[in-house]
Amino acid sequence: MRLKKFSFKTVNSTNDIAIKIIKKNKIQSGMIVAEKQKKGRGQYGKKWTSYKGNMFVSIFFPIDKIKLSLNVLTKINCLLVKKLLSNFYKGKITIKKPNDILINHKKISGILQETLSNSGKTFIIIGIGINLIKSPNLINYPTTNILHLTNIKISNHNTVLKLKKLYEKFIPMFSKFNKIDLDKI
């Protein structure tokens, strides 16, 4: 599956742009990339702090033929982001349920999944934020970033390309996944 890439300098939220594209266009799948989000959001309506230079992406595609629960889809998406991060960091990367990725018990990435029905199809929108160069200071929730961990400034463009290739490879497999297959990601 090919993901059509839409790039923006600044948006309120990449997930909001994905919703607009699904509603107004006949595009079935895509990837929204922004340099900055003004109103990024996380799980339960929490604010996602969006520093320029970090990665803000939303991926969308139809899930009508995918017979997996949203919980299993969340796990798959966490595993794919973990796989992406393992390209840049060789230490232990963990998942804090339901949708946070941690390194050294500090949040480096979050995923926000939303679904939308439009024109008789159900779409999943997967918002992914990764702290590449700067981390927010959150009360009671330590954070980190790739630059701090590795002393290497990772290109946002390079990271987005790797994520796009990863999803283009795995989306066609989603309809065939079962719980045993998750270990193969």
C-alpha positions, 0 to 999 in steps of 0.5 A: 500500500502506498501512503500519499504524503501531505506535508505542512509547516504548521497545523493545529493537529495532524489528526485533524488534517487527516480527518479533513482529507478523509471527509473531503477527498477520495483518498483512501490512505495517507500520511500527514507530516507537520513541522509544528502542531499548535494544538497537538493532542494525546490520549484522553484529550491531553495536550501534546507539546509539539516542539519544532524539530520533533516528529508529528505524523498521522497515518490513515487508511481504511480498516473495514477488512481488518478483523482486529480490535482497536486494542490489538491495533494499538499494540501493533502501532506501538510495536511499529514505532518501537521498531522505528526507534530501534533504528536510532537507539540500540538500548531497551525500548518499552511500551507503557500501555496503552500507547506510550513508548519509553526509554529508560522509563521516560516517554519518548513517543506517544500514539493517538488512534482515532476512527472515522466513518465516511462514505460507508468505510471506517478509517483509522487515524494513527497520530504519532509524536516522537521527541527527536531533539527536545522533550517537554517538562511534564509534571509526574511524567519524565520524558526524553528525546533521541538527541539527549540519548545518543548525542546524534541529531536525527533528521525529521525527514529521514525518520518520516521516510523510515516510518512511511516505508515501515507502514507501507510494508505492514499495512497490507499485513494487518488483515492477516495478523493474529496475536502470534504474528505480533512477535514478528514485528 
